[in-house]
Structures are given as C-alpha cells and as structure tokens.
C-alpha cells in the first residue's frame, strides 16, 4: 500500500516522498476518516449500549483496569482490558447444534495489537457457526479464563459439551483451574486435528503419513480406527507411539 501511494504521488507531482512520510500521511488520513485508536477505544461503551439497544438480548461484558503509575493507582482513569460479546441468534442457534465448541484465536495487528478469541460450533449439516467473541490483550490463562467463563454462562450452560482446542498452555490452565466451569460432567475435551497434524508433520514428513493420522481422527467406529491404526503401525511404528 505504501509503495502504491509513493508511486501515485510521484506520478502526480513529480516527487517521490520517503516511506516514513507516506506512512505518517496514511495514518493521519485513516484517523481523519475513521477516528484514531484512542477515540475508538473510548467509543466502546457507547457501541455496547447501541448494540444492546438495537438487538435486545445481546450480552456484552467489558472489563477495564485502573491506570497505575509507579505505586500509585489512578481509579479515575481506566483502560481497556477485556471485552466479551455474543448475540441472541448465537445463543439460540447453539441450542439446536451439535453439543461442541471449537475455540481459537486470531492476532490483531493494529497500533495496540491484541487478540480476538472466538468460539464456533457446527449444525447437523456440518455448517460452521460463530457463537461468541472476545477482545483481549493476548493469549494467556487469564484471558482464556475470562472468555470461557462467559461462554459457559451465556452460551453453553448445558452439560456434556465437547470443547476442541489446540493444546495451548493458556487454554489448558483455564480449563483445569479449580474454579473452571469446564470440568466433567459439564465438558469433555478434544484436540483440534489440524493443529495436531501440523505438529505431527514436524516429525513425520510426507502427505501419506498425515493422511493416515487424519483418517484415524475422523474414524466413526472403533473398528475403522483400528483399521487405520494398523496401517500406520505397518508403515512406521514410531508414528503410533507419537499418536499415543
């Protein structure tokens, strides 16, 4: 984008500004059109009220923290910490879907970074549906505990839920905490096969090895699982040891 702007400026005015100048000009233009980052965070409470007023039943939980300067805490000024939200259709649709949620993240690359946590489920036709979201400072035990506690409270209060995740230590810590709502009999756990196969491929190269592991994971009966596991053992017993 910056290179395109440099070339456009040079073509129009016969002058090619430096990368830094173009980047700063772009930031000012974006702030002028959309508002700056600080204004956007300050608008969050208003956005929450607007969404709740427009779509009745929307659940929004904003957590802020006081500003700390040295040993002093300024309670009059607070900064953004965590935000959880889910919409009424998300809450309602989960009642009619498979009793499972898959949780994952995507990292944000704006001025202040951050991480978007999300939970998805599947309906009877294996369509993927998002059911809950959270903005947090990063992927750690505290942020996952915040997200999972509100997910359980507002979207998945029933027992027997299967939670699928990528074995991140922050998720494990949140699930295994003494005050966690994601213990038996409320929830069971499974690992995401996509993340497992990525780790598996680091030790065993080739598409055939990965295919065997995926076929095992998607086996619908014990006999089918044993069939693929025996093939894997024949190919390389070390793969079976890794899978176990």
Phi and psi in degrees as GROMACS dihedral restraints (atoms count N, CA, C in turn):
[ dihedral_restraints ]
;  ai    aj    ak    al  type     phi  dphi    fc
    3     4     5     6     1   -63.3    20    10
    4     5     6     7     1   -41.4    20    10
    6     7     8     9     1   -62.8    20    10
    7     8     9    10     1   -39.8    20    10
    9    10    11    12     1   -62.6    20    10
   10    11    12    13     1   -42.4    20    10
   12    13    14    15     1   -66.2    20    10
   13    14    15    16     1   -38.4    20    10
   15    16    17    18     1   -60.6    20    10
   16    17    18    19     1   -46.2    20    10
   18    19    20    21     1   -66.4    20    10
   19    20    21    22     1   -38.3    20    10
   21    22    23    24     1   -66.0    20    10
   22    23    24    25     1   -40.0    20    10
   24    25    26    27     1   -65.2    20    10
   25    26    27    28     1   -42.5    20    10
   27    28    29    30     1   -65.5    20    10
   28    29    30    31     1   -40.2    20    10
   30    31    32    33     1   -67.5    20    10
   31    32    33    34     1   -32.9    20    10
   33    34    35    36     1   -85.8    20    10
   34    35    36    37     1   -41.8    20    10
   36    37    38    39     1  -114.3    20    10
   37    38    39    40     1    -4.0    20    10
   39    40    41    42     1    71.7    20    10
   40    41    42    43     1    21.2    20    10
   42    43    44    45     1  -137.4    20    10
   43    44    45    46     1   131.3    20    10
   45    46    47    48     1  -106.6    20    10
   46    47    48    49     1   104.8    20    10
   48    49    50    51     1   -71.4    20    10
   49    50    51    52     1   161.2    20    10
   51    52    53    54     1   -70.2    20    10
   52    53    54    55     1   162.4    20    10
   54    55    56    57     1   -57.9    20    10
   55    56    57    58     1   -44.3    20    10
   57    58    59    60     1   -62.1    20    10
   58    59    60    61     1   -43.4    20    10
   60    61    62    63     1   -63.5    20    10
   61    62    63    64     1   -42.3    20    10
   63    64    65    66     1   -66.7    20    10
   64    65    66    67     1   -40.7    20    10
   66    67    68    69     1   -61.9    20    10
   67    68    69    70     1   -44.0    20    10
   69    70    71    72     1   -65.7    20    10
   70    71    72    73     1   -39.4    20    10
   72    73    74    75     1   -64.7    20    10
   73    74    75    76     1   -40.0    20    10
   75    76    77    78     1   -63.1    20    10
   76    77    78    79     1   -43.2    20    10
   78    79    80    81     1   -61.4    20    10
   79    80    81    82     1   -40.7    20    10
   81    82    83    84     1   -66.9    20    10
   82    83    84    85     1   -38.5    20    10
   84    85    86    87     1   -66.0    20    10
   85    86    87    88     1   -43.0    20    10
   87    88    89    90     1   -62.8    20    10
   88    89    90    91     1   -43.2    20    10
   90    91    92    93     1   -64.5    20    10
   91    92    93    94     1   -36.8    20    10
   93    94    95    96     1   -66.6    20    10
   94    95    96    97     1   -38.4    20    10
   96    97    98    99     1   -81.3    20    10
   97    98    99   100     1   -46.5    20    10
   99   100   101   102     1  -107.8    20    10
  100   101   102   103     1    -7.1    20    10
  102   103   104   105     1    90.6    20    10
  103   104   105   106     1   155.2    20    10
  105   106   107   108     1   -86.0    20    10
  106   107   108   109     1   176.8    20    10
  108   109   110   111     1   -63.5    20    10
  109   110   111   112     1   -43.2    20    10
  111   112   113   114     1   -61.7    20    10
  112   113   114   115     1   -42.4    20    10
  114   115   116   117     1   -63.3    20    10
  115   116   117   118     1   -37.8    20    10
  117   118   119   120     1   -63.7    20    10
  118   119   120   121     1   -44.4    20    10
  120   121   122   123     1   -65.4    20    10
  121   122   123   124     1   -37.8    20    10
  123   124   125   126     1   -66.1    20    10
  124   125   126   127     1   -24.3    20    10
  126   127   128   129     1   -82.2    20    10
  127   128   129   130     1    -8.6    20    10
  129   130   131   132     1   -55.3    20    10
  130   131   132   133     1   -49.3    20    10
  132   133   134   135     1   -58.3    20    10
  133   134   135   136     1   -38.6    20    10
  135   136   137   138     1   -66.6    20    10
  136   137   138   139     1   -41.0    20    10
  138   139   140   141     1   -61.4    20    10
  139   140   141   142     1   -42.4    20    10
  141   142   143   144     1   -59.7    20    10
  142   143   144   145     1   -47.5    20    10
  144   145   146   147     1   -63.6    20    10
  145   146   147   148     1   -38.4    20    10
  147   148   149   150     1   -64.6    20    10
  148   149   150   151     1   -43.7    20    10
  150   151   152   153     1   -66.0    20    10
  151   152   153   154     1   -42.7    20    10
  153   154   155   156     1   -66.7    20    10
  154   155   156   157     1   -34.4    20    10
  156   157   158   159     1   -72.9    20    10
  157   158   159   160     1   -34.4    20    10
  159   160   161   162     1   -78.8    20    10
  160   161   162   163     1   -40.8    20    10
  162   163   164   165     1  -122.0    20    10
  163   164   165   166     1    90.6    20    10
  165   166   167   168     1   -60.1    20    10
  166   167   168   169     1   134.7    20    10
  168   169   170   171     1   100.0    20    10
  169   170   171   172     1    -5.3    20    10
  171   172   173   174     1   -64.2    20    10
  172   173   174   175     1   132.2    20    10
  174   175   176   177     1  -102.9    20    10
  175   176   177   178     1   121.1    20    10
  177   178   179   180     1  -131.8    20    10
  178   179   180   181     1   130.2    20    10
  180   181   182   183     1  -127.6    20    10
  181   182   183   184     1   115.2    20    10
  183   184   185   186     1  -108.1    20    10
  184   185   186   187     1   127.1    20    10
  186   187   188   189     1  -115.3    20    10
  187   188   189   190     1   125.1    20    10
  189   190   191   192     1  -119.0    20    10
  190   191   192   193     1   166.2    20    10
  192   193   194   195     1  -131.7    20    10
  193   194   195   196     1   147.7    20    10
  195   196   197   198     1   -71.9    20    10
  196   197   198   199     1   156.5    20    10
  198   199   200   201     1   -78.4    20    10
  199   200   201   202     1   130.8    20    10
  201   202   203   204     1  -114.4    20    10
  202   203   204   205     1   124.6    20    10
  204   205   206   207     1  -120.7    20    10
  205   206   207   208     1   104.4    20    10
  207   208   209   210     1    65.3    20    10
  208   209   210   211     1  -123.7    20    10
  210   211   212   213     1   -94.2    20    10
  211   212   213   214     1    -0.5    20    10
  213   214   215   216     1   -97.1    20    10
  214   215   216   217     1   140.8    20    10
  216   217   218   219     1  -114.9    20    10
  217   218   219   220     1   123.7    20    10
  219   220   221   222     1   -98.9    20    10
  220   221   222   223     1    97.6    20    10
  222   223   224   225     1   -72.7    20    10
  223   224   225   226     1   -16.2    20    10
  225   226   227   228     1   -77.0    20    10
  226   227   228   229     1   -17.8    20    10
  228   229   230   231     1  -122.9    20    10
  229   230   231   232     1   126.8    20    10
  231   232   233   234     1  -126.5    20    10
  232   233   234   235     1   153.1    20    10
  234   235   236   237     1  -122.7    20    10
  235   236   237   238     1   159.6    20    10
  237   238   239   240     1   -63.9    20    10
  238   239   240   241     1   138.4    20    10
  240   241   242   243     1  -125.8    20    10
  241   242   243   244     1   -64.3    20    10
  243   244   245   246     1  -137.3    20    10
  244   245   246   247     1   149.8    20    10
  246   247   248   249     1  -140.7    20    10
  247   248   249   250     1   124.6    20    10
  249   250   251   252     1  -116.1    20    10
  250   251   252   253     1   141.4    20    10
  252   253   254   255     1  -153.4    20    10
  253   254   255   256     1   152.3    20    10
  255   256   257   258     1  -152.3    20    10
  256   257   258   259     1   154.0    20    10
  258   259   260   261     1  -106.6    20    10
  259   260   261   262     1   155.0    20    10
  261   262   263   264     1   -52.6    20    10
  262   263   264   265     1   -42.6    20    10
  264   265   266   267     1   -61.4    20    10
  265   266   267   268     1   -33.2    20    10
  267   268   269   270     1   -66.2    20    10
  268   269   270   271     1   -42.6    20    10
  270   271   272   273     1   -65.3    20    10
  271   272   273   274     1   -43.4    20    10
  273   274   275   276     1   -70.0    20    10
  274   275   276   277     1   -41.7    20    10
  276   277   278   279     1   -66.7    20    10
  277   278   279   280     1   -30.2    20    10
  279   280   281   282     1   -64.1    20    10
  280   281   282   283     1   -27.7    20    10
  282   283   284   285     1   -63.8    20    10
  283   284   285   286     1   -21.0    20    10
  285   286   287   288     1  -112.8    20    10
  286   287   288   289     1    10.4    20    10
  288   289   290   291     1  -106.6    20    10
  289   290   291   292     1   176.5    20    10
  291   292   293   294     1   -60.8    20    10
  292   293   294   295     1   144.5    20    10
  294   295   296   297     1   -77.5    20    10
  295   296   297   298     1    63.8    20    10
  297   298   299   300     1  -147.5    20    10
  298   299   300   301     1   152.3    20    10
  300   301   302   303     1  -134.6    20    10
  301   302   303   304     1   140.4    20    10
  303   304   305   306     1  -111.3    20    10
  304   305   306   307     1   127.6    20    10
  306   307   308   309     1  -113.2    20    10
  307   308   309   310     1   140.2    20    10
  309   310   311   312     1  -156.6    20    10
  310   311   312   313     1  -179.5    20    10
  312   313   314   315     1  -135.0    20    10
  313   314   315   316     1   161.2    20    10
  315   316   317   318     1  -138.8    20    10
  316   317   318   319     1   138.1    20    10
  318   319   320   321     1   -89.3    20    10
  319   320   321   322     1   141.1    20    10
  321   322   323   324     1   -98.3    20    10
  322   323   324   325     1   145.2    20    10
  324   325   326   327     1  -123.2    20    10
  325   326   327   328     1    30.5    20    10
  327   328   329   330     1   -80.1    20    10
  328   329   330   331     1  -165.4    20    10
  330   331   332   333     1   -58.6    20    10
  331   332   333   334     1   -40.0    20    10
  333   334   335   336     1  -105.2    20    10
  334   335   336   337     1     4.8    20    10
  336   337   338   339     1    63.6    20    10
  337   338   339   340     1  -139.6    20    10
  339   340   341   342     1   106.4    20    10
  340   341   342   343     1   178.0    20    10
  342   343   344   345     1  -139.6    20    10
  343   344   345   346     1   137.5    20    10
  345   346   347   348     1   -98.9    20    10
  346   347   348   349     1   118.2    20    10
  348   349   350   351     1   -96.1    20    10
  349   350   351   352     1   144.0    20    10
  351   352   353   354     1  -148.6    20    10
  352   353   354   355     1   154.9    20    10
  354   355   356   357     1  -123.3    20    10
  355   356   357   358     1   135.0    20    10
  357   358   359   360     1  -125.7    20    10
  358   359   360   361     1   160.0    20    10
  360   361   362   363     1  -136.1    20    10
  361   362   363   364     1  -178.7    20    10
  363   364   365   366     1  -128.9    20    10
  364   365   366   367     1   142.7    20    10
  366   367   368   369     1   -90.2    20    10
  367   368   369   370     1  -173.5    20    10
  369   370   371   372     1   -65.8    20    10
  370   371   372   373     1   -18.4    20    10
  372   373   374   375     1  -100.0    20    10
  373   374   375   376     1    13.2    20    10
  375   376   377   378     1    66.1    20    10
  376   377   378   379     1    23.3    20    10
  378   379   380   381     1   -76.4    20    10
  379   380   381   382     1   139.8    20    10
  381   382   383   384     1   -91.0    20    10
  382   383   384   385     1   132.0    20    10
  384   385   386   387     1  -131.7    20    10
  385   386   387   388     1   126.2    20    10
  387   388   389   390     1   -75.8    20    10
  388   389   390   391     1   141.5    20    10
  390   391   392   393     1  -126.6    20    10
  391   392   393   394     1   -17.8    20    10
  393   394   395   396     1  -159.3    20    10
  394   395   396   397     1   154.3    20    10
  396   397   398   399     1  -142.7    20    10
  397   398   399   400     1   156.5    20    10
  399   400   401   402     1  -154.7    20    10
  400   401   402   403     1   142.4    20    10
  402   403   404   405     1  -106.3    20    10
  403   404   405   406     1   125.6    20    10
  405   406   407   408     1  -137.6    20    10
  406   407   408   409     1   171.5    20    10
  408   409   410   411     1   -75.7    20    10
  409   410   411   412     1   -25.1    20    10
  411   412   413   414     1  -178.9    20    10
  412   413   414   415     1   175.0    20    10
  414   415   416   417     1   -90.5    20    10
  415   416   417   418     1    98.0    20    10
  417   418   419   420     1  -145.4    20    10
  418   419   420   421     1   177.5    20    10
  420   421   422   423     1   -62.5    20    10
  421   422   423   424     1   -39.8    20    10
  423   424   425   426     1   -64.8    20    10
  424   425   426   427     1   -46.6    20    10
  426   427   428   429     1   -67.5    20    10
  427   428   429   430     1   -38.3    20    10
  429   430   431   432     1   -68.4    20    10
  430   431   432   433     1   -37.1    20    10
  432   433   434   435     1   -63.1    20    10
  433   434   435   436     1   -41.4    20    10
  435   436   437   438     1   -59.6    20    10
  436   437   438   439     1   -49.3    20    10
  438   439   440   441     1   -65.9    20    10
  439   440   441   442     1   -47.7    20    10
  441   442   443   444     1   -67.0    20    10
  442   443   444   445     1   -35.8    20    10
  444   445   446   447     1   -65.5    20    10
  445   446   447   448     1   -41.4    20    10
  447   448   449   450     1   -76.3    20    10
  448   449   450   451     1   -30.8    20    10
  450   451   452   453     1   -61.0    20    10
  451   452   453   454     1   -45.6    20    10
  453   454   455   456     1   -66.1    20    10
  454   455   456   457     1   -41.8    20    10
  456   457   458   459     1   -67.5    20    10
  457   458   459   460     1   -40.7    20    10
  459   460   461   462     1  -104.4    20    10
  460   461   462   463     1   -24.1    20    10
  462   463   464   465     1  -119.6    20    10
  463   464   465   466     1   -42.5    20    10
  465   466   467   468     1  -122.5    20    10
  466   467   468   469     1    59.6    20    10
  468   469   470   471     1   -75.5    20    10
  469   470   471   472     1   -16.7    20    10
  471   472   473   474     1   -73.1    20    10
  472   473   474   475     1   160.8    20    10
  474   475   476   477     1   -88.3    20    10
  475   476   477   478     1   163.3    20    10
  477   478   479   480     1    81.4    20    10
  478   479   480   481     1    24.9    20    10
  480   481   482   483     1   -82.1    20    10
  481   482   483   484     1   137.9    20    10
  483   484   485   486     1   -97.0    20    10
  484   485   486   487     1   123.2    20    10
  486   487   488   489     1  -108.0    20    10
  487   488   489   490     1   125.9    20    10
  489   490   491   492     1  -108.1    20    10
  490   491   492   493     1   129.7    20    10
  492   493   494   495     1  -148.3    20    10
  493   494   495   496     1   178.6    20    10
  495   496   497   498     1  -103.2    20    10
  496   497   498   499     1    18.2    20    10
  498   499   500   501     1    70.5    20    10
  499   500   501   502     1    19.2    20    10
  501   502   503   504     1   -63.8    20    10
  502   503   504   505     1   138.9    20    10
  504   505   506   507     1   -61.4    20    10
  505   506   507   508     1   -33.3    20    10
  507   508   509   510     1   -64.5    20    10
  508   509   510   511     1   -39.7    20    10
  510   511   512   513     1   -67.9    20    10
  511   512   513   514     1   -44.4    20    10
  513   514   515   516     1   -57.2    20    10
  514   515   516   517     1   -45.8    20    10
  516   517   518   519     1   -63.2    20    10
  517   518   519   520     1   -40.9    20    10
  519   520   521   522     1   -67.6    20    10
  520   521   522   523     1   -40.3    20    10
  522   523   524   525     1   -68.7    20    10
  523   524   525   526     1   -34.3    20    10
  525   526   527   528     1   -94.2    20    10
  526   527   528   529     1     0.0    20    10
  528   529   530   531     1   -60.6    20    10
  529   530   531   532     1   149.7    20    10
  531   532   533   534     1   -62.4    20    10
  532   533   534   535     1   -29.4    20    10
  534   535   536   537     1   -98.4    20    10
  535   536   537   538     1    13.5    20    10
  537   538   539   540     1   -70.4    20    10
  538   539   540   541     1   141.8    20    10
  540   541   542   543     1   -88.4    20    10
  541   542   543   544     1     2.9    20    10
  543   544   545   546     1  -106.8    20    10
  544   545   546   547     1    37.3    20    10
  546   547   548   549     1  -104.0    20    10
  547   548   549   550     1   164.4    20    10
  549   550   551   552     1   -60.9    20    10
  550   551   552   553     1   142.9    20    10
  552   553   554   555     1   -90.5    20    10
  553   554   555   556     1     5.0    20    10
  555   556   557   558     1   -67.0    20    10
  556   557   558   559     1   -40.8    20    10
  558   559   560   561     1  -142.7    20    10
  559   560   561   562     1   148.9    20    10
  561   562   563   564     1  -113.8    20    10
  562   563   564   565     1   163.4    20    10
  564   565   566   567     1  -125.9    20    10
  565   566   567   568     1   146.6    20    10
  567   568   569   570     1  -148.0    20    10
  568   569   570   571     1   153.3    20    10
  570   571   572   573     1   -94.1    20    10
  571   572   573   574     1   144.4    20    10
  573   574   575   576     1   -68.0    20    10
  574   575   576   577     1   122.9    20    10
  576   577   578   579     1   -65.9    20    10
  577   578   579   580     1   -29.5    20    10
  579   580   581   582     1   -63.3    20    10
  580   581   582   583     1   -44.7    20    10
  582   583   584   585     1   -70.2    20    10
  583   584   585   586     1   -36.3    20    10
  585   586   587   588     1   -63.5    20    10
  586   587   588   589     1   -43.4    20    10
  588   589   590   591     1   -67.4    20    10
  589   590   591   592     1   -32.0    20    10
  591   592   593   594     1   -62.0    20    10
  592   593   594   595     1   -45.3    20    10
  594   595   596   597     1   -67.3    20    10
  595   596   597   598     1   -37.8    20    10
  597   598   599   600     1   -61.6    20    10
  598   599   600   601     1   -40.8    20    10
  600   601   602   603     1   -67.7    20    10
  601   602   603   604     1   -19.0    20    10
  603   604   605   606     1   -68.6    20    10
  604   605   606   607     1   -27.6    20    10
  606   607   608   609     1  -100.6    20    10
  607   608   609   610     1   -29.4    20    10
  609   610   611   612     1  -129.5    20    10
  610   611   612   613     1   110.6    20    10
  612   613   614   615     1   -82.3    20    10
  613   614   615   616     1   156.8    20    10
  615   616   617   618     1   104.4    20    10
  616   617   618   619     1   144.9    20    10
  618   619   620   621     1   -68.8    20    10
  619   620   621   622     1   -30.9    20    10
  621   622   623   624     1   -63.7    20    10
  622   623   624   625     1   -42.0    20    10
  624   625   626   627     1   -63.5    20    10
  625   626   627   628     1   -43.9    20    10
  627   628   629   630     1   -64.7    20    10
  628   629   630   631     1   -39.3    20    10
  630   631   632   633     1   -62.0    20    10
  631   632   633   634     1   -40.4    20    10
  633   634   635   636     1   -62.1    20    10
  634   635   636   637     1   -42.8    20    10
  636   637   638   639     1   -65.5    20    10
  637   638   639   640     1   -42.7    20    10
  639   640   641   642     1   -64.5    20    10
  640   641   642   643     1   -41.3    20    10
  642   643   644   645     1   -62.4    20    10
  643   644   645   646     1   -38.3    20    10
  645   646   647   648     1   -61.1    20    10
  646   647   648   649     1   -47.1    20    10
  648   649   650   651     1   -63.0    20    10
  649   650   651   652     1   -33.7    20    10
  651   652   653   654     1   -93.4    20    10
  652   653   654   655     1     5.0    20    10
  654   655   656   657     1   -61.4    20    10
  655   656   657   658     1   134.4    20    10
  657   658   659   660     1   -97.0    20    10
  658   659   660   661     1   -10.2    20    10
  660   661   662   663     1  -135.5    20    10
  661   662   663   664     1   160.9    20    10
  663   664   665   666     1   -64.1    20    10
  664   665   666   667     1   -37.5    20    10
  666   667   668   669     1   -63.9    20    10
  667   668   669   670     1   -41.0    20    10
  669   670   671   672     1   -66.0    20    10
  670   671   672   673     1   -40.3    20    10
  672   673   674   675     1   -61.6    20    10
  673   674   675   676     1   -46.5    20    10
  675   676   677   678     1   -61.3    20    10
  676   677   678   679     1   -35.2    20    10
  678   679   680   681     1   -60.5    20    10
  679   680   681   682     1   -50.3    20    10
  681   682   683   684     1   -71.3    20    10
  682   683   684   685     1   -32.9    20    10
  684   685   686   687     1   -67.4    20    10
  685   686   687   688     1   -38.1    20    10
  687   688   689   690     1   -65.4    20    10
  688   689   690   691     1   -38.3    20    10
  690   691   692   693     1   -64.0    20    10
  691   692   693   694     1   -41.9    20    10
  693   694   695   696     1   -62.6    20    10
  694   695   696   697     1   -40.8    20    10
  696   697   698   699     1   -63.2    20    10
  697   698   699   700     1   -38.0    20    10
  699   700   701   702     1   -66.5    20    10
  700   701   702   703     1   -39.6    20    10
  702   703   704   705     1   -69.7    20    10
  703   704   705   706     1   -47.6    20    10
  705   706   707   708     1  -166.0    20    10
  706   707   708   709     1   109.3    20    10
  708   709   710   711     1   -63.4    20    10
  709   710   711   712     1   -24.7    20    10
  711   712   713   714     1   -64.5    20    10
  712   713   714   715     1   -30.1    20    10
  714   715   716   717     1   -66.2    20    10
  715   716   717   718     1   -37.4    20    10
  717   718   719   720     1   -65.9    20    10
  718   719   720   721     1   -41.0    20    10
  720   721   722   723     1   -63.2    20    10
  721   722   723   724     1   -39.9    20    10
  723   724   725   726     1   -64.3    20    10
  724   725   726   727     1   -43.7    20    10
  726   727   728   729     1   -65.6    20    10
  727   728   729   730     1   -32.6    20    10
